[in-house]
Structure formats: C-alpha cells, structure tokens
Amino acid sequence: MALEQPKLQNHPSDDFDVLQIKRDFPILARRVHDKPLVFLDSAASSQKPRAVLQAMDCYYETINANVHRAAYTLAEEATNAMEAARSKVAAFIGATDANEIVFTKNATEAINLIARSWGAANLAPGDAILLTHLEHHANIVPWQQLAAERQLEIRWIPLTQDCQLDLSNLDALLEGVKIVALTSMSNVVGTITPVRAIADAAHAVGALVAVDACQSVPHLPTDVGQLGADFLTFSGHKMLGPTGIGVLWARKELLEAMPPFLGGGGMIVDVRLDGFLAAEAPHKFEAGTPPIAEIIGLGAAIDYLNCLGMDAVRKHEIALTAFALRHLSDRFGDRISLYGPQDAELRGGVMSFAFDQIHPHDLSQVLDQHGVCIRPGHHCAKPLMRLLGVGATARASWYLYNNEADITSLGDALEDAGKFFTF
C-alpha cells in the first residue's frame, strides 16, 4: 500500500479564514496560564497543522522502513514517499529538477555544506566573500571559519537608516568577490532584500549567489529562477513542517562538480580499500539514513501551503503587518521603537521592538503570563544588534494562523507590562 496522505481542509485563496485555519493547528487550542495561547514566535519555529502530524504518524504506522537499500514492499513505499516529497519541494520553489534538492538536517547544515564543499573547492587566498549586515549567524560563521582557514576576505553590504540594504557602493564591493551570501528576508527586522538585483550584479562579475531563504520561503511565493540564485537554503520547521529537516537547492551543474560534504553509507557507488566513488547528486550529499518521517512531514506542509496559495499567504501577512505597525505605533507612540522598514510591502511578518525601556527578557516573561509568546534576545544576529545600538530586542512574528485579534492581544499585554514595571 502507498502512504495515504491525510485529507486537507481546503481554504480558498479568496476567503482566507484565519479562524478556520487556527482549527487545523491542535496546539492553538491550548491555554497558557489560563489564557488563550497567542503564538507570535513563528520566525523561530512555526506551529504544525494536523495534516503534517498525521502524515508523519502514517509513515511510522504503515510503511516504516529505511529507504533506497532494500527491495521489499515497505522499503519501496517509504522510498517512493520520500522522493515524492523531494519533487514537491522542487516544485514549491520553482526548481526544474528534483535532483537539485538536497535534504539536510537544517538550513545551518545546508549553508555549511555550501561553504565546505563548493567554497573549499573553489576559493583561494585573496578571494573575497560578500555578506550583508542583516545576516543570521548561520550565514556568517561558516564563511568566517572558511575565511580564517583560506585567508579569504569578507566584505559587508551596509544598511540604510530603515534597515534596507545600501547598494550605492555595490559595484566596488563586488570587485574580486567569488560568492555573495545573503538573506532574502531578515529574521530580525523583516527586511525583504533585492536578491535579483544583487544576483544580476554578482553574475556580471562572475560571482555566485547563495540565498538564505529561511524567512521568505514560508511566507511568499518563491521561484529560484526568478531570484537568479545559484544556491538557496531553508528549513522545514519554519514553514509548518517538523524540525530536523532542511533543504539545499543548487543548480545541477554546481552539485555535480562539488565534492561530498559528509562520508558514509548512502552517498557512494563503490568503496575499495584505496578509495571510493561518490553517487550522483543529490545522494552524494545525503550520507547515512535520512530523516524520512521529517521529509514526508515537509511534503505534507507543502501540500497545506499549496492549498492556501502562497499569494494568499503573502497578501494576508502584508495586511496583518500593516495593521501591527499602525496599531502599535498609534497605541504607544514614543513608548515603543519598531525597527525596520515602515512600509509593510517591504517587510515580512517579523517585528523587533523596544518597549518602555523594559529589558526584552523581562518583557517576554510578563507577556507569557498573558499567554502571548514573543522572543527576546539577539536572534542569532549580534552584528545587526550592534548596528542597532542594542544588546537585544523583543521580537513578535506572525504567520498564516494569526490575525488582528492576536496583534491586539499583544498590545493589551504590552499595556499591562508597562503598568507592571512602573511599580
């Protein structure tokens, strides 16, 4: 028997019913401290719809077997289910070939794979890497490690006052650069970056472009061809899927030329005492037993997102972001500082802020008493924090299961927090 996918509740794109969508997420029925759960931390990890949970249970209950290495029925069905998910991922981001999709355990591993495989094979002392001041540590540290080992130069695209990329000196920054690694959407200030414009300029000087798309793939339509990317990475857990599964997409000719990243079973054609012959891509980058259930869960998450329509998801989030900017600014005035672009069209549903000079960790703890989940800290972006002149921010981030009532609840909780800290 083939793996039976759970039936999905269809939510027509012209009728984005958030209350109905909320019912698809079991955890959103929880109460915290006897208050309804208001989950505003999706930039860290999204919640999971029942369809994803059921798909993973169905795998374990009906076809649990290892993939690619056996001829019995369960193994064939498990392999088919996993490879079907690979095809879904490819279609979701506009890739032309499912074999351009490499599964990793998260986006951090995928970025390290690029640095350690392509970077180690192609970068030489004196070469330059171009990053931006918006980057997550996962798109900084692997390049810093490689630069220290290979005597490479790292350059940075600076920011404007409203946290957009300052491209006024891009041509000079690109001189001698071999790869540009940048986020498509900031996990701190929500800025959506002009990836295509940067990619066109990079390609004109012979540089490649690696895009950290962890924040954008879950929230807006993605087409790797239109972006002009050479590499693109993202994580399943930020797009309704489970933890433990990440994705690297790369142009097929790049994958074919890159050496394996990890060695072991599953990534070889042959092994002899004097060496080994690697399998073709993507399998040469997938050593060991893959996270089969998680891959299937990611496929189910993509099915759910496709039922909603990514254009509808983006339209909903623009409206909700505009409401949040307006509501919080009007309600609190100069008591709140909202970082990032003030135009909702230029940002995703991620908002870092400072409120009433209350430390973000204290603020988060008080909001938790109201059932409101936000994230305090540096958000794995310490260089950006230093540019903002703060050690940490409070961050609220929303997704397709949030609505204006959730933003209002955030405002109510902030109001009470302000009163609490005045005593």
N, C-alpha and C positions, 0 to 999 in steps of 0.2 A: 504494500500500500504506500502511496505517496504521502508526504507530510500534508495534512489538511490545515490550511490557514484558517484562523478564526474569522467569522463574518465581521466585517467592519461596518460601523454606523456611518452612512454617507451624510456628509454635511455640505450641501450645495454651496458653491463659492459666492452665490449672490445672496445667501442667507447665513451669514457667519454667526451662528447661535452659540455664544460662549457658554451660556448656562447648560446647553445640551452637551457641549464639548467637555465641560467640567465633569459631567456624569460618566464620561469614558475613563476617568482617572480615579481609581479607587482611593488613593491617598488623600485626595482633595476633600473627601468626606470626613476626614479626621478633625478633631478638636484638640487644640493645644492650650493648656492652662484654662480649659473650659471656654475657649474662644474658637470661632471658626478659623481654620487654617487659611492664611493668606500667604501663598508662596511667591516670593519675589526674589528668588536666587537662581533663576534658570540659566544665567550666564556661567554659573559654576557647574550646574548639572540640572538637566530638566527632569520633570516627572515622567512616568511611563504610563501609557494608556493600557487598558485591559488587553487589547489586541496583541501588544508586544509580550506581555506576561504570558498570555495563553499560547502564543507561538513557541516560546521557549519551553514551556511545560509540555507542549505537544511533541516537541523533539525528544525530550527525555522520556516521555511516556510511551512513544510509539516507534521511534527509529534510532534510538541512542546507539551509535557505533562510530568508530573512527572513520575518517574519510580517506579516499584515494588509495588505500592499501589493502583492499580485500574485494572479493568477487561475490560475497553473499548479499542477500537482498537488502538487509538493513544498512549495510555499508554503502551500497549503491544509492539507496534512497537518501541517506544522510549526505552523501557527496552531491547528489542532484539538488538537494535543498540548499546546501551551502553555495554551490555555483549559481543557482538561480538568484540568490541574494547578491552575489557579485554582479550579475547582469543588471539587477535593479539599481545598485549603487552607480554603475556606469551610466545608465540611462538618466538617473536623477541629476547628475552633474554634466550631462551632455557629452560624455566620453563616447568615442566611436567604436571602442573595442573593450570588451570586458576584461581582457588580459592586460589592460593598462591599470587595473585596480589591484593594489597590493594591500592585504589586510595586516595590520599591526595591532599591538595591544592598546595603543592610544596615539593621539596626534604627536605627542612628545617623541615617542619612538620613531614615528614616521619622519619627523624633522631630523632626528639623529641619523636615520638611515640615509637621508639625502646628504648630510654633511660627511658621514663616514664612508659612504660608498661613492657617490658622484664627486663630492668635494675632495676626498683623499686621492682620488684617481686623476683629478683634473686641475687642482690648484697647486701652484708652486710659489716659492718665496718671492715676495714682492707683489703678488696679485692682491687685488682688493675685493672686499665684500661690502655691499651697501645694505644697511638696515635702516629702520626708522625709529624715532623716539617714542612710538606708540607700542613697541613690541612687548609681548609676553616673554618671561624668562625662557620659555621653551624655544623661542625663536631668537634668543640672544646667546645663551650659554653654550649650545653646541658649536656655534660659529666662533665664539671666543676660545673654546678648547682647541678647535682646529687651527685657529689663527696663531695661538701660542706655540703649537707644535710645528707649524709650517712657515712661521714668520710671514704671516699674511697681514694686510692692513684692513681694519674695519672702519668704515665711514658711516655717517648718520644723516638721514634726511630730517631736518628740524621741523618744528611746528609753528603755526601761526598762533595768535592770541586766543583764538577759539578752538584750538586743538585740531586743526586740519593740517595736512602736510604742506609745508612750504617748498614748492617746486621751482622757485625762482632761480636756484643755482643748480638745477638737476644735471644739466649738461656737464658742468665741471665736476660734479660729484661722481659721474659715471665714467670718467676717464680712467682707464686701466681696470675697471670693475669686471669681474667674471660672473658674478651672480648677485642678483638683488633678492633679498628675502624680506617679505613684508606681510603684515596682516591686512586682510580685506575689510575687517571691522574691529575696532578697538574693544577689548573686553573691559576697559575702564571707563572711557568717555563716549563710547558708541560711535565714534567717527567712522564713516564709510570712506575708504580710501579710493583714489582714482587708479585702480590697478591697471586698466587697459592703457591709459596714457603713459604710465611708468613703464609698462611692458614694451610698448612701441619704442620708447626712447632707449630702453635697455637693449632690445634686439638690434637697434640701429648701430650699436657699438659692439655687437657680438656677445652680449651678456645674456645669461639665462635668468628666469624669474621663478622664484619659489613662493607660493602664496599660503600663508596660514589662514585657512578659511573656517576655523572652528566656530567663530561667532556668526559668520554670514551664511554658510550652507543651511543651517537650521531655520533661517529667518527670511530668506529671499531667494528668488529663482537664481540658479547657478548654471552657467554654461562655460566650461573650461576653454572652449574655442573663442567665445566672445571676450573672455577675460584676457586672452593672449598669454596664459600661463604656460610654463613648462613643467612645473610641479605644483601640486595642490594637496594640502593635508587637512583633515578634520577628524573629529571624534564622534562616536555614536551616542555617547551619553548626554550630549548637549542637544540632540535632535530626536528626543523621545525614545532612543534606544538604550541598551544596557551599558554599564561600564565594561571595561576590558576589551573594547574593540575600537580601533582607529583605522583610518584609511589614508593611503598614499595613492594619488593618481600622478602618473608621469607619462609623457609622450613615449610611445612604444620604442622608438629608436634609442631613447635615452636609457630605458630599462634594459634593453638588450645589451647595451655597451657597458653598463655598470656592473661591478663585481658584487658578489653576495655580501650581505651585511652580517648575518649570523650563519654559522655552520651547524650541520647535524642531519637528522633524518628529514625526509620530505623535500629537501632542496637540491637533491643530486639525481643524476642519471646513473653514475657509476662511481665506485670508490675502490681504489687499489692501494697497495702498500706505498706507492710512490706518489699518490695524489688522488684527485677527484675530478669529475666532470659535473659541472652545475647543470641543473634543469633550466628550462627556458623560463622567462618571466611569465606570470608573476611568481611562480612556485619557487624560484631560486631565492626569493626574499622571504619565504614563509617556512622557516625551519621549525621542525617539531610539530606536535599536534596543535592545530589552530583552535581558537575559541569558537567552536562550531555553533553552540547554542546562541552565543552572543552575535555571531554573524547572521544567523537566522532571525534573531530578535531585531537586528538593524534592518533587515529586509522588511520585516513587519512594520517597523517605524516608518520606513519609506512609503509603504502601502498606505499607511494612515495619512501621512503628509500629502500624498498624491490625491487622496480622497478629498481633502480640504482644498488643495490647489495652492501652490506657493505664491501665486499672485495675490490670492485672497489673504494668506497669512501676512504677507508684507503690507497690504492695504490696511488690515486690522491693526498692525503694530505701529504704522505711521500715525493713525488716528489716536491710538492709545498713548503714544509718546507725546504727541501734540497736547493731548489732554493733561498728561502728567506735568509737562513743562509749564503749562498755563495754570493748572490748579495749584501746584506747589509754590510757584512764583507769586501768584495773586494772594495766596493764603498767608504766606510767611514773609514776603518781601525780603528785606536785607538780613533776616534771621537765617536764611538758607542760601548757600552758594552752590549752584548747579554747574558742574564742569562739562565742557564740550560744546559742540555746535548747538545753537538755539533754534535752528530750523530742523523740524522732525524729519524732513525729507533727506537730510544729510547724515542721519544717525540711525542706529538701531535702538532696540528697546533696552538699553543699558544706561543707567544714570548714576554717576558718582556724585556725592554731595557732602557738604559740611553743614552742620545744623547747630545753631545756638552755642557754638564753642564747646559742644559736648564731644568727648572722645568717641570715635566711631564704635569701639568695642563696648563702651558703656551704653551708647545709644542702641546698639543691636540687642543687648541683654534686656533693656527695658521694652523694646518693641516686641521681643519674644513673649513677654508677659501678655501681650495683646494678640498673640497668635500670628504676628507678622514676621516673616522670615526675610531678613536682608543680610548682606555680608559685609563685615568690616575688615579693614586691613590694607595691604599694599597690592593685593590682587595679582601677585606674581609680576609686577611691573614697577620695580623700585626706581629704575631710571626715570620713568614718567612721573612717579610721585615726587622725586626731587625737582623736576622741572615745574611741577605744580606748586612747589613750595610747602608740601605737607608730608607727614610721615605715613598717613593712612587716610582713607576716605570711607564713608558709608556708601554702599552700592545697592541699589534696587534694580532688578532686571526682570522683565516680564516676557510672556510668551503667549501662545495662542489660547491658553486656558485662563488668561487674566482679562479683567475688564475694568471699567471706570470705577466700579464699586471697590475693587482691590486698591486702586490708587487713592481713593477717598479714605479707605481704612488705614493706609499708610499715613496719610495726612492727619487723621484722628490720633493715631498712635504717636506721631511726632509731637502733636499738640500736648498730649499727656506727658511725654518725655520732657518737654520744655518746662512744664509745671513741676514735675518731679525734681528736676535739677535746680530749681530756683530756691528750694528749701535747704 
